[in-house]
Amino acid sequence: MEGTFGNSYFALANKGGFKMNSLYRTMFFVPGNDPHKIVKAEVYRPDCIVYDLEDAVSITEKDSARILVKHALEEIRPDIRVGVRINGIDTPFFEEDVRIITPLCPDFLRLPKTEKPEEVQLLDKLISEIEQKNNITVGTIKIVCTIETALGVYNAYKLATASSRVLAIGLGAEDFCTDMKTTRSADCEELRYARGKIVLDAHAAKVLALDFVYSDIKNTEGFLKNVLEAKQLGYTGKSVVHPDQISVVHECYGATAKDIEHAKAVLAAYDEATANGSGVIALNGKMIDAPMVTRAKDVLAYAKEAGVTYEG
């Protein structure tokens, strides 16, 4: 394996040069058994790469995919956060995935088909044991819960609060529809309740909310509509499977020049009113309250993280 996917191969991708930010607008799934896609993944500049050992890998290639991802984590450390989607707790691959991948310090492990808080706690315990054994600060490696069943949706808040390691929760649409005995539709009506509950529970638990993979990669208009819906619902990011989807998500979530100018004006009005000791703050004849000030600060902080420059 070393001879096929060793230093000379992975050196192609070990260039760096991209500025890492704290955003999780996109989690870009890359098949763990495809070295070419692993090498190229950083070029598309997602906020986060997820090496997939689960759905993208056939049962006959689980072991070889794990070894390949191990080599990638050892020899490619792109200036982008990296996670690994491991196989589910109910599979014979789960424990070996965790034991091989954890010592390499990915930013997180993404647990599929999460249904019960006990599953999150079991993974937490296993990670802690491995961190201690490898002199890694306990709590370094986070957990992302993928919710793919009716029971998982029902327990979403409990999953999000089951461990301090939980970074995010997100919906897995295909398996959820299967569990609900329904099918995917263009308007995603069958996902409405699950989508709303997961984003609500994520914010209540103070973790990130990740929207589901939009698998119709040729339907660019449908994807754009889907992303804008997710943003309006309050999702903080989206799982993606195709490079073309990354820039669309980033553009939808980005702060526009109009957003930035409005935010600056709100904060300027707030600063002026504070300096004058005025309890009333107004901008262009409209009252400004505390939530508007908070949102304005968030817009400018978000723009800074996304690399948008502005004056003031």
C-alpha positions in Angstrom: 0.0 0.0 0.0 2.8 2.4 0.9 4.3 1.9 -2.6 1.1 2.7 -4.3 -0.1 5.6 -2.3 3.0 6.8 -0.4 4.9 10.0 -0.1 5.4 10.6 -3.8 1.7 10.4 -4.6 0.4 12.5 -1.8 3.0 15.1 -2.2 1.0 16.4 -5.1 -1.6 17.8 -2.8 0.6 18.9 0.0 0.9 22.5 -1.2 -1.2 24.5 1.2 -1.7 28.2 0.6 -5.4 28.4 1.5 -6.4 30.4 4.5 -8.3 28.3 7.0 -11.4 30.0 8.5 -13.7 29.0 11.3 -16.7 28.5 9.1 -18.5 25.3 8.3 -20.5 26.4 5.3 -19.5 23.3 3.3 -18.6 19.7 4.3 -17.3 18.2 1.1 -17.6 14.4 1.0 -14.7 12.5 -0.7 -14.8 8.7 -1.2 -12.2 7.2 1.1 -11.2 4.6 -1.5 -10.4 7.1 -4.3 -6.9 8.5 -4.0 -7.3 10.9 -7.0 -10.3 12.6 -5.4 -8.5 12.7 -2.0 -5.6 14.5 -3.6 -7.7 17.0 -5.5 -10.2 17.8 -2.7 -8.5 20.8 -1.3 -8.3 22.5 -4.7 -12.1 23.2 -4.6 -11.6 25.1 -1.4 -14.4 23.8 0.8 -14.5 24.9 4.4 -14.1 21.2 5.4 -13.2 17.9 3.8 -14.9 14.7 4.9 -13.1 11.4 3.9 -15.9 8.9 3.7 -15.5 5.3 4.9 -19.2 4.6 4.9 -21.7 5.0 2.1 -19.2 5.8 -0.6 -17.2 2.6 0.0 -18.4 -0.9 -0.9 -18.3 -3.5 1.8 -15.4 -5.3 0.1 -13.2 -2.2 0.2 -13.7 -1.0 3.8 -10.3 -2.1 5.0 -8.4 -0.7 2.0 -10.3 2.6 2.2 -9.4 2.9 5.9 -5.7 2.3 5.1 -5.8 4.9 2.3 -7.4 7.5 4.5 -4.8 6.8 7.2 -2.1 7.5 4.7 -3.9 10.7 3.6 -4.1 11.9 7.2 -0.5 11.1 7.8 0.9 12.8 4.7 -1.6 15.5 3.7 -2.5 18.1 6.2 -4.3 20.7 4.1 -5.0 24.1 5.5 -8.7 23.0 5.7 -10.4 21.1 8.4 -10.6 17.4 7.8 -13.1 14.9 9.2 -13.8 11.3 8.6 -17.2 9.6 8.3 -16.7 6.3 10.0 -19.0 3.3 9.7 -21.9 2.9 12.0 -21.9 1.5 15.5 -23.9 -1.5 14.3 -21.3 -2.5 11.8 -18.2 -4.7 12.2 -16.0 -1.8 10.9 -16.9 0.8 13.5 -14.4 0.1 16.2 -11.4 -0.4 13.9 -12.3 2.8 12.1 -12.1 4.7 15.3 -9.0 3.0 16.6 -7.1 3.6 13.3 -8.3 7.1 12.5 -8.4 8.8 16.0 -4.6 8.8 16.7 -4.2 10.8 13.5 -6.2 13.7 14.9 -8.9 14.5 12.4 -10.9 17.5 13.4 -14.0 15.3 13.9 -15.5 11.9 13.3 -18.9 11.9 11.6 -21.1 9.2 13.0 -23.8 7.9 10.6 -27.3 6.8 11.5 -27.1 8.3 15.0 -30.3 7.5 17.0 -29.6 7.4 20.7 -27.4 9.5 23.0 -25.8 6.3 24.3 -24.3 5.8 20.9 -22.7 9.3 21.0 -21.4 8.6 24.5 -19.9 5.2 23.5 -18.0 7.0 20.7 -16.9 9.7 23.1 -15.6 7.1 25.6 -13.7 5.3 22.8 -12.1 8.5 21.5 -11.1 9.5 25.0 -9.3 6.2 25.6 -7.4 6.6 22.4 -6.6 10.3 23.0 -5.2 9.4 26.4 -3.1 6.5 25.0 -1.7 8.7 22.3 -1.0 11.8 24.5 -3.7 13.8 22.7 -5.6 16.4 24.9 -8.9 14.8 25.8 -11.7 16.5 23.9 -9.6 17.5 20.9 -11.5 15.4 18.4 -15.1 16.4 17.9 -18.2 14.4 16.8 -20.7 15.2 14.1 -24.0 13.3 14.3 -25.8 12.4 11.1 -29.5 11.8 11.8 -31.0 9.4 9.3 -34.1 7.8 11.0 -37.3 8.8 12.6 -35.9 7.9 16.1 -32.9 10.0 15.4 -35.0 13.1 14.5 -37.1 12.5 17.6 -33.9 12.4 19.8 -32.1 15.2 18.0 -31.7 17.5 21.0 -30.6 14.6 23.2 -28.0 13.7 20.5 -26.7 17.2 20.3 -26.2 17.4 24.1 -25.0 13.9 24.7 -21.4 14.9 24.7 -19.3 18.1 24.9 -17.6 16.8 21.8 -20.6 17.2 19.6 -19.8 19.9 17.0 -22.9 19.6 14.8 -25.9 17.6 13.9 -27.3 17.1 10.4 -29.9 15.3 8.4 -29.2 12.4 6.1 -32.1 12.6 3.7 -32.0 9.4 1.7 -31.9 7.0 4.7 -34.5 9.1 6.5 -36.9 8.8 3.6 -36.4 5.1 3.5 -37.1 4.8 7.3 -40.2 6.9 6.8 -41.4 4.7 3.9 -41.5 7.6 1.5 -39.5 8.9 -1.4 -37.6 12.1 -2.2 -39.4 14.8 -4.1 -38.2 17.9 -5.9 -39.7 20.3 -3.2 -38.4 18.2 -0.3 -41.9 18.4 1.3 -41.3 15.0 3.0 -38.3 16.5 4.9 -40.0 19.6 6.1 -40.6 18.6 9.7 -37.3 16.8 10.2 -35.4 19.7 8.6 -37.2 22.2 10.9 -36.7 20.1 14.1 -33.1 19.4 13.6 -32.1 23.1 13.0 -34.2 24.1 16.0 -32.6 21.5 18.3 -29.1 22.4 17.0 -29.5 26.0 17.9 -31.1 25.1 21.3 -28.0 22.9 22.0 -25.6 25.6 20.7 -24.1 23.3 18.0 -23.9 23.7 14.2 -26.8 22.7 12.0 -25.8 20.9 8.7 -28.3 20.6 5.9 -28.6 17.4 3.9 -26.8 16.4 0.7 -28.6 17.5 -2.5 -28.0 14.5 -4.7 -29.4 15.8 -8.0 -26.1 17.4 -9.0 -27.2 18.5 -12.4 -30.2 20.5 -11.1 -28.3 23.7 -10.4 -31.5 25.8 -10.0 -33.0 23.3 -7.6 -29.8 23.2 -5.6 -29.6 27.0 -5.3 -33.3 27.1 -4.1 -32.5 24.3 -1.6 -29.5 26.2 -0.2 -31.3 29.4 0.2 -34.1 27.6 2.0 -31.6 26.0 4.4 -30.0 29.4 5.1 -33.4 31.0 5.8 -34.3 28.1 8.2 -31.1 28.8 10.2 -28.8 26.1 9.0 -25.1 27.1 9.3 -23.8 24.9 6.5 -24.5 22.1 4.0 -23.0 18.7 3.2 -22.0 18.5 -0.5 -20.8 15.8 -2.8 -19.9 17.6 -6.0 -17.2 20.3 -6.4 -19.6 22.6 -8.3 -21.9 22.8 -5.3 -19.2 24.4 -3.0 -19.1 27.8 -4.6 -22.9 28.0 -4.7 -23.1 27.4 -1.0 -20.4 29.9 -0.2 -22.0 32.6 -2.3 -25.4 32.0 -0.8 -24.0 32.2 2.8 -21.6 35.1 2.0 -22.1 38.6 3.2 -22.9 40.9 0.3 -21.6 44.5 0.0 -25.2 45.7 0.8 -25.2 43.5 4.0 -21.9 44.9 5.1 -22.8 48.5 4.5 -26.1 48.1 6.4 -24.3 46.4 9.3 -21.7 49.2 9.5 -24.5 51.8 9.4 -26.3 50.0 12.3 -23.2 49.9 14.4 -22.3 53.5 13.6 -25.8 54.6 14.7 -25.5 52.5 17.9 -22.1 53.9 18.7 -23.3 57.5 18.2 -26.4 56.9 20.4 -24.2 55.3 23.1 -21.8 58.2 23.0 -24.6 60.7 23.4 -26.2 58.8 26.2 -29.4 58.3 24.1 -31.7 55.4 24.9 -33.3 55.6 21.5 -31.4 54.4 18.4 -32.7 54.9 14.9 -31.4 54.5 11.3 -33.2 56.0 8.4 -36.3 56.5 10.5 -36.4 52.9 11.7 -35.8 51.9 15.3 -32.7 49.8 16.1 -32.9 47.2 18.9 -30.4 44.9 20.5 -31.0 41.9 18.2 -30.3 44.1 15.2 -27.0 45.2 16.7 -26.1 41.6 17.4 -26.9 40.6 13.8 -24.8 43.5 12.5 -21.8 42.4 14.5 -22.4 38.8 13.3 -22.4 40.0 9.6 -19.1 41.8 9.9 -17.5 38.9 11.8 -18.7 36.4 9.3 -17.4 38.6 6.4 -14.0 38.7 8.0 -13.9 34.9 8.4 -15.0 34.5 4.8 -12.1 36.7 3.6 -14.3 39.7 2.6 -12.5 43.0 3.0 -14.2 46.2 3.7 -13.4 49.7 5.0 -14.1 50.7 8.6 
